[in-house]
Amino acid sequence: MTAQTAQQGDLVTVIGLEVHVQLETDTKIFCGCSTEPSDEPNDNVCPVCLGLPGALPVLNEAAVEAAVKIGKAIDADIPEETRFHRKNYYYPDLPKNFQITQYDEPICADGELEVSVEGNRRTVAIERAHLEEDPGSLQHVGGGGGIDSADYTLVDYNRAGTPLMEIVTAPDFRSPSEVRAFLAELEEVLEYLSVFDAERDGSLRIDANLSIIPEEEIDGDDTDEIGMDALESANRTEVKNISSHKGAEKALAYEETRQKNAIQRGRAVEQETRHWDESRGITVSMRSKEEEKDYRYFEEADLPPLRVSGWKDEIAIPELPSARRERFRDEYGLSEEAASKLTSTKQVADFYEDVAGEFDPDLAATWVADNLLGELNYRDIEITEIEGRLEEIKRLVELVAEDEITAKNARETVLRSMLDDGRTPDEVVAEEGLGKTGEDEVQQAVVEAIDENPDAVGDYESGDDGAINFLVGQVMQKTGGSADPGDVNQLLRAELED
């Protein structure tokens, strides 16, 4: 990866990620319990996900299919056979005292994801991606409400057994901003695959490993290529409890500064696991960092080897965001910025193509990328929340395309009324009297504006071109905003130059 080096003096930041993606399946990975959120704690549980003696796991086919889709999307190697293991550790949210996961034979290995950071395309290496079960969730109650300050902690096992895909990157990041860009791109890919719901609480959780390495310990001059000796010699911290790409950037920026300040003051950086406290904007120490050997991995005897040969070739994936962005630029002549907005989610991209299939692609881009998404973002509404009204949006674009209403009225009155009041575009146009004023009426308004504003006319004739804007405003006022400002401008100039 060709990356910018985040340095303070002669210190280089090195970051690797473990991204835990909650897969969108109806039931848990090893039992038939629902994955739907429940208001009641410990409601969606059974002997399997509670780890009761004698309960045996049965692998969820939908989770495996989602894992194969992710593997194909990140261009990973998907072996003919893969196995599950037990990862042994003791924590209140793990009812069996071990987690069923994958160790040295993951379902995906040696993948990559290309991302854009500050306009530059870069490739992040993904070492592995494997299936595992989610632990339960902890609720810290009383006191300061944090992991280090609560009076007591409750455990909810509703989430225990939800299928996870853990995606492990190489230590390819050199700044928190690069991490944010990668996570944003990964989230887009997962949504396109329909294996992930970003709106579900806890659906994306990140553990980030951050080390600060003195530049003189790096072999050669390339700070992007750091050898294993340098990595192993540096103490690293693992930061947990990160749940978004924005949160990752904040957490790692804090941790980067904390470690660099410690090193520059001559203090050692402890190898430990730290908790990101988002409310306070700090990381706090949880425990010393475990080594791989501490987990005592061994093969899961209750699950046979998983073979996906043949079947994996039948699993198709859709056109991914990066390919769709490129096609939008080539096919519709869009700018990089517009193509990025219009491929931000699969639903947005699908709707744009639907509109562009009936109207001018540039007009469609303006209405979907700027007008519609702008108004939805202002109201904190996702496009999926108005899926039943997208035909009405197309009708609004049609009214503009056929010159029945002005673009200004369509944007500022009709669209906003549609979103705020639930009215259809035709209802708003009729009730607000927004139909375009006839040519004769506009011409009459132009003549009246000129007659009634001799000072503005004099300013224009004296070379003050800005005076025309005042006259345009007067005409728009007389026509109730239903005239086209561009047409009015031309009519005024023609009348004044006669």
Number of C-alpha atoms within 10 A of each C-alpha: 16 16 19 14 16 19 17 14 10 11 19 23 25 26 24 20 23 21 22 24 24 27 26 23 19 15 19 30 29 22 20 19 21 18 22 16 13 12 8 9 15 16 15 21 21 16 13 21 30 18 18 12 9 8 14 14 18 15 16 17 12 18 26 21 18 24 24 25 21 23 23 19 22 20 16 22 16 21 16 13 13 19 21 26 23 20 21 17 14 12 12 16 18 23 19 19 14 19 23 24 22 24 20 14 16 20 28 25 22 18 23 19 19 16 20 15 16 10 8 9 12 16 15 20 19 24 16 24 28 26 27 26 23 26 25 21 18 14 14 18 15 12 12 11 15 21 20 14 12 14 13 13 14 12 16 19 24 28 28 27 30 28 30 25 25 24 22 22 23 18 24 23 25 25 22 24 19 22 22 20 17 21 21 17 18 21 20 20 25 22 19 21 19 15 21 21 17 17 9 12 11 17 17 24 20 22 23 26 20 26 27 25 24 17 19 12 16 19 13 11 10 11 20 19 15 19 13 9 11 15 17 10 11 18 16 23 24 25 25 22 19 24 19 19 23 16 17 25 20 20 24 25 15 16 23 23 13 14 21 22 14 12 16 12 9 9 11 11 18 14 16 17 21 23 21 28 17 15 8 8 12 17 20 17 16 16 11 13 16 12 8 9 7 11 15 13 21 13 18 17 11 12 16 13 14 15 14 17 12 9 11 17 10 9 12 13 15 13 15 17 24 19 10 18 24 16 15 23 16 12 10 16 14 19 12 14 11 19 24 20 17 27 23 20 20 21 16 19 21 13 19 22 18 15 23 18 11 12 16 12 19 14 15 23 23 15 22 25 22 15 17 19 20 13 16 17 11 9 11 10 13 15 18 12 9 12 11 9 15 15 13 16 20 22 15 24 26 16 19 18 16 9 13 17 25 22 21 15 20 23 18 12 16 25 24 20 17 19 17 10 10 13 16 18 23 17 14 21 21 10 10 12 14 22 21 19 19 11 11 9 12 22 17 13 22 25 15 14 23 19 11 12 13 11 12 20 19 12 14 18 14 10 9 12 11 11 17 21 16 14 22 25 16 20 28 20 14 18 20 15 21 23 28 21 18 10 12 22 17 12 17 21 13 10 12 14 8 5
